[in-house]
Amino acid sequence: MTATDLSLPHAGTAGGDATATCVFAVRRDDAPEWLPESPGHAGGGPVGLLALPGGGLQAVVQPVAAADFTEEALRRRLSDPVELERCARTHHAVITAAAADGPVVPLPLATLFTGVDRAVAALADQRAHFLAALDRVTGRAEWAVKVHVEPSEPARAAPDEGTDPATVGTGAGAAYLARVRGRERDRRARQEAVLRVAGHVHEVAAAFAVAAVRRTPHSTEITGKDRPQVLNAAYLVDDARAAELVAAVRALDGTHTGLDVHIEVSGPWVPYSFTRSGEGTGL
């Protein structure tokens, strides 16, 4: 598919018919011919390719109704969990389809411009970044590794758990405080052991990667699991080494006796974590 002519009126010039340009990703213009497998955002025009100045790059774009993507409209839509998920899935589907034929630099959700001219100008300013990012991820993919741990069983209450040590004899009070301190030591020791496991898993996975990033573990509300997450990491891996990484990480699952740790590895994914300026740590 050659670059599509997507000359659009600027938002605000045609009332309710005004359009905006939604940009999903940037890719090289020498990638194989590509036909979008995703229709893009509902109510928008066809997803297509927009040639960028200087040659060598194309943007994956879609004309959309400007009224549906104003700041106020976006705030309202993205505050609705169902609508947010729908928009995110659509955005990801277009990017994934574009990445099937070659590397892409995905842009954040709701990257919008009030017309093609403004989109071209803004993207052209980042030409060097796009070229460097594409070079970085060519022949590579992102793999995710997450570690969860079963919550520790609540300590069984001692018969005098609710007793104020100040109201009992010296011996009983000392024993009570010793039990409290012992439970706290056990809790801390377990937490330290879990964090060591997470660090070890990260080291094993990173050995197969050219770059890695550790993010803040997700809460149970986000993961939907009752097991706390202690590692949330992404790795940029050469395609030729992906199978090695998967095998090495999976081999760790179930090897940490007494901690009930669960290790997950998934991919390959579009390398979202390694195409933005300053993201991902070289190894």
VEXGU-696852 format. One record per residue (C-alpha): residue number from 1; residue in one letter; y, z, x. Coordinates in steps of 0.02 Angstrom, whole numbers, plus 32768, in hexadecimal, padded with zeros to 4 digits. Last residue first. Layout:
BEGIN
TILO    k  r    py    pz    px
TILO  NUM  a     Y     Z     X
...
! end
This chain:
BEGIN
TILO    k  r    py    pz    px
TILO  283  l  7F4C  85BB  8467
TILO  282  g  7FE7  8576  8413
TILO  281  t  8025  85E3  8385
TILO  280  g  8044  8597  82DC
TILO  279  e  80EB  8581  8287
TILO  278  g  818E  8569  82E6
TILO  277  s  81C2  84CA  828D
TILO  276  r  814E  84A0  81FE
TILO  275  t  80B2  8436  8217
TILO  274  f  8031  84B9  8249
TILO  273  s  8014  8526  81B1
TILO  272  y  800A  8496  8135
TILO  271  p  7F7E  8444  8198
TILO  270  v  7F2A  83E7  8107
TILO  269  w  7E89  8447  80F0
TILO  268  p  7DDB  843B  813B
TILO  267  g  7DB2  84BB  8107
TILO  266  s  7D70  8569  80E2
TILO  265  v  7D30  8600  8141
TILO  264  e  7D0A  86A7  80ED
TILO  263  i  7CD6  874B  813D
TILO  262  h  7C9D  87E1  80D6
TILO  261  v  7C97  888C  812A
TILO  260  d  7C22  8913  80EB
TILO  259  l  7C59  898F  8172
TILO  258  g  7BB4  89E5  819A
TILO  257  t  7B6B  8959  8202
TILO  256  h  7BE1  88D1  823B
TILO  255  t  7B6E  883B  824B
TILO  254  g  7B74  8803  8195
TILO  253  d  7BE7  8771  81B5
TILO  252  l  7BFC  874E  826E
TILO  251  a  7B8B  86B4  826E
TILO  250  r  7BFD  8668  81EA
TILO  249  v  7C8C  866A  8267
TILO  248  a  7C29  8614  82F1
TILO  247  a  7BDD  8591  827F
TILO  246  v  7C84  8563  822F
TILO  245  l  7CDB  8559  82D8
TILO  244  e  7C54  84EB  8322
TILO  243  a  7C56  8476  828C
TILO  242  a  7D12  8460  829F
TILO  241  r  7D0A  8434  8357
TILO  240  a  7D10  8374  834B
TILO  239  d  7D95  837D  82C3
TILO  238  d  7E07  83D7  833D
TILO  237  v  7E3A  847E  82F1
TILO  236  l  7EDE  84C6  82B5
TILO  235  y  7EB5  8577  827F
TILO  234  a  7EEF  85E1  81ED
TILO  233  a  7EE5  869D  81D7
TILO  232  n  7EDC  8721  814F
TILO  231  l  7E81  87B8  8195
TILO  230  v  7E76  8866  8148
TILO  229  q  7E60  883C  8090
TILO  228  p  7E39  88CD  801D
TILO  227  r  7D9D  88B5  7FB0
TILO  226  d  7DBA  88BE  7EF4
TILO  225  k  7DD4  8803  7EEF
TILO  224  g  7E56  87A0  7E8E
TILO  223  t  7E9F  8765  7F32
TILO  222  i  7F53  877C  7EFA
TILO  221  e  7F40  8824  7EA3
TILO  220  t  7ECB  885D  7F2F
TILO  219  s  7F5C  884A  7FA7
TILO  218  h  7F62  87BB  8022
TILO  217  p  7F58  87DD  80DC
TILO  216  t  7FFB  87B9  8139
TILO  215  r  7FE5  8718  8199
TILO  214  r  7F8E  86F4  823D
TILO  213  v  7FB2  864A  8288
TILO  212  a  7F48  85E0  82FB
TILO  211  a  7F58  854C  836F
TILO  210  v  7EE4  84DC  83D4
TILO  209  a  7E4D  852B  8382
TILO  208  f  7D98  854E  83B5
TILO  207  a  7DBC  85F1  8411
TILO  206  a  7E2E  8622  8381
TILO  205  a  7D98  863C  8310
TILO  204  v  7D45  86B9  8385
TILO  203  e  7DE8  8714  83A8
TILO  202  h  7E10  8721  82EE
TILO  201  v  7D64  8767  82C8
TILO  200  h  7D7B  87E8  8352
TILO  199  g  7E26  881C  830F
TILO  198  a  7DE2  8830  8260
TILO  197  v  7D52  8899  82A2
TILO  196  r  7DCB  8905  8304
TILO  195  l  7E31  891C  8266
TILO  194  v  7D96  8957  8209
TILO  193  a  7D6C  89D3  8293
TILO  192  e  7E1D  8A19  8290
TILO  191  q  7E13  8A2F  81D4
TILO  190  r  7D6B  8A85  81E3
TILO  189  a  7DAC  8AFC  8268
TILO  188  r  7E46  8B22  81FE
TILO  187  r  7DDE  8B4C  8165
TILO  186  d  7D64  8BB5  81CA
TILO  185  r  7DF2  8C16  8219
TILO  184  e  7E3F  8C33  816D
TILO  183  r  7D99  8C71  812A
TILO  182  g  7D88  8CE8  81BC
TILO  181  r  7E38  8D2B  81A7
TILO  180  v  7E15  8D54  80F1
TILO  179  r  7D6E  8DA4  811D
TILO  178  a  7DBF  8E0D  81A6
TILO  177  l  7E46  8E44  812D
TILO  176  y  7DC3  8E84  80B4
TILO  175  a  7D62  8EDD  813C
TILO  174  a  7E00  8F34  8179
TILO  173  g  7E29  8F6D  80C9
TILO  172  a  7D7A  8FB1  80AD
TILO  171  g  7D7D  9014  8150
TILO  170  t  7E2C  905B  8134
TILO  169  g  7E04  9096  8085
TILO  168  v  7E44  903B  7FED
TILO  167  t  7EED  9026  7F9A
TILO  166  a  7F43  8FCA  802A
TILO  165  p  7EB6  8F4A  802F
TILO  164  d  7EEC  8F0F  7F81
TILO  163  t  7E4B  8EDE  7F2D
TILO  162  g  7E3C  8E34  7EDE
TILO  161  e  7DB6  8DF7  7F54
TILO  160  d  7D55  8E9D  7F48
TILO  159  p  7CAF  8E4E  7F19
TILO  158  a  7CCF  8DC1  7F94
TILO  157  a  7D07  8D1E  7F4A
TILO  156  r  7C9F  8C8A  7F7B
TILO  155  a  7D02  8C14  7FE6
TILO  154  p  7D2F  8B78  7F87
TILO  153  e  7CC0  8AE8  7FBF
TILO  152  s  7D14  8A78  803D
TILO  151  p  7D5B  89D6  7FFD
TILO  150  e  7CF0  893E  8027
TILO  149  v  7D40  88D8  80AF
TILO  148  h  7D8C  882A  80A9
TILO  147  v  7DA3  87AF  8138
TILO  146  k  7DF3  8706  8122
TILO  145  v  7DE5  866A  818D
TILO  144  a  7E3F  85C9  8162
TILO  143  w  7E27  8521  81B7
TILO  142  e  7EB2  84A3  81D1
TILO  141  a  7E89  83F4  820B
TILO  140  r  7E92  838D  82A9
TILO  139  g  7E87  82D8  82DE
TILO  138  t  7F43  82C6  82D2
TILO  137  v  7F8F  8372  82B6
TILO  136  r  8003  837D  834C
TILO  135  d  8036  82C7  8351
TILO  134  l  8068  82D4  829A
TILO  133  a  80CE  8370  82BD
TILO  132  a  8128  831D  834E
TILO  131  l  8153  8284  82E6
TILO  130  f  818D  82ED  8254
TILO  129  h  81F9  835D  82C1
TILO  128  a  824C  82C9  8317
TILO  127  r  8272  8277  826F
TILO  126  q  82C0  8313  8223
TILO  125  d  836C  82C8  8208
TILO  124  a  8317  822F  81BD
TILO  123  l  82CE  829E  8135
TILO  122  a  837A  82D7  80FC
TILO  121  a  83C4  8228  80FF
TILO  120  v  8330  81D9  80A6
TILO  119  a  832F  825D  801E
TILO  118  r  83EB  824D  8006
TILO  117  d  83DE  8191  7FF3
TILO  116  v  8347  81A0  7F80
TILO  115  g  83A0  820C  7F02
TILO  114  t  83CA  82BC  7ECD
TILO  113  f  834E  8304  7F48
TILO  112  l  82B8  8375  7F2C
TILO  111  t  823A  83D7  7F93
TILO  110  a  81E8  8435  7F02
TILO  109  l  8153  847A  7F63
TILO  108  p  816B  8476  801E
TILO  107  l  8150  83D6  8082
TILO  106  p  80A8  839F  80C5
TILO  105  v  80A8  8346  816D
TILO  104  v  801E  82C5  815F
TILO  103  p  7F8A  828C  81C7
TILO  102  g  7F23  81F6  8191
TILO  101  d  7EC8  81A2  8102
TILO  100  a  7E95  823B  809B
TILO   99  a  7F3B  828E  80C1
TILO   98  a  7F96  8232  8035
TILO   97  a  7F16  826E  7FB6
TILO   96  t  7F25  8320  7FF6
TILO   95  i  7FE2  8319  7FEB
TILO   94  v  7FDD  82D8  7F38
TILO   93  a  7F5E  835C  7F04
TILO   92  h  7FC0  83E8  7F5A
TILO   91  h  805F  83C2  7EF8
TILO   90  t  7FFF  83B6  7E55
TILO   89  r  7FA4  8459  7E78
TILO   88  a  8048  84B0  7EA2
TILO   87  c  809C  8471  7E03
TILO   86  r  800B  84AA  7D96
TILO   85  e  8000  8552  7DED
TILO   84  l  80BB  8570  7DD5
TILO   83  e  80AE  853B  7D1F
TILO   82  v  8024  85B9  7CFE
TILO   81  p  807B  8643  7D60
TILO   80  d  8122  8627  7D05
TILO   79  s  81AD  8653  7D7F
TILO   78  l  819A  85A4  7DC7
TILO   77  r  81CE  8552  7D24
TILO   76  r  8269  85BC  7D05
TILO   75  r  82A7  85B5  7DB8
TILO   74  l  8282  84FB  7DBC
TILO   73  a  82E5  84DB  7D1E
TILO   72  e  8379  8540  7D5E
TILO   71  e  837C  84E9  7E06
TILO   70  t  836A  8440  7DB2
TILO   69  f  82BE  83F1  7DB6
TILO   68  d  8297  83C3  7D02
TILO   67  a  8345  837D  7CE4
TILO   66  a  8333  830D  7D7C
TILO   65  a  82A1  82B1  7D2D
TILO   64  v  822D  8282  7DBB
TILO   63  p  8222  81F2  7E37
TILO   62  q  818D  820F  7EAA
TILO   61  v  8180  8212  7F67
TILO   60  v  810B  8205  7FFC
TILO   59  a  8181  81E8  808E
TILO   58  q  8160  8162  810F
TILO   57  l  8174  8164  81CB
TILO   56  g  8165  80EB  825E
TILO   55  g  8209  8091  8249
TILO   54  g  82B5  80CC  827A
TILO   53  p  82EC  80F3  81CA
TILO   52  l  826B  8133  814D
TILO   51  a  81FE  80C6  80DE
TILO   50  l  81DA  8111  8033
TILO   49  l  8127  8115  7FF3
TILO   48  g  80F3  8129  7F3F
TILO   47  v  80C7  819F  7EB2
TILO   46  p  80E8  814B  7E0B
TILO   45  g  8171  818E  7D9B
TILO   44  g  817D  823F  7D59
TILO   43  g  814C  8285  7CB0
TILO   42  a  80C4  82F4  7CF8
TILO   41  h  80D6  8312  7DB2
TILO   40  g  8069  82A6  7E21
TILO   39  p  7FF1  8224  7DDE
TILO   38  s  7F72  8255  7E63
TILO   37  e  7EFD  81DA  7EB9
TILO   36  p  7F8E  8180  7F0C
TILO   35  l  7F62  80D8  7F58
TILO   34  w  7F65  80D1  8014
TILO   33  e  7F5D  8045  8092
TILO   32  p  7F28  8089  8139
TILO   31  a  7FAA  80EA  819E
TILO   30  d  8025  8083  8204
TILO   29  d  80BA  80CB  81A6
TILO   28  r  809A  8178  81E8
TILO   27  r  80A0  8206  816B
TILO   26  v  811F  8275  8113
TILO   25  a  80F5  82E5  8080
TILO   24  f  8117  8313  7FCB
TILO   23  v  81C9  82D9  7FAC
TILO   22  c  8210  82E2  7EFB
TILO   21  t  82A0  826A  7EDE
TILO   20  a  830F  8291  7E4A
TILO   19  t  832F  822C  7DAE
TILO   18  a  83B8  8222  7D2D
TILO   17  d  8381  81ED  7C7F
TILO   16  g  83CB  8287  7C29
TILO   15  g  8477  8255  7C63
TILO   14  a  8478  81BC  7CD2
TILO   13  t  84E0  81EA  7D68
TILO   12  g  84AE  82A1  7D73
TILO   11  a  8420  8287  7DEC
TILO   10  h  8439  81EF  7E59
TILO    9  p  83F3  814C  7E16
TILO    8  l  8351  8119  7E6A
TILO    7  s  831D  809B  7EED
TILO    6  l  8263  80B5  7F00
TILO    5  d  8232  8015  7F57
TILO    4  t  817D  8037  7F86
TILO    3  a  8141  803A  803A
TILO    2  t  80A7  7FCE  8048
TILO    1  m  8000  8000  8000
! end
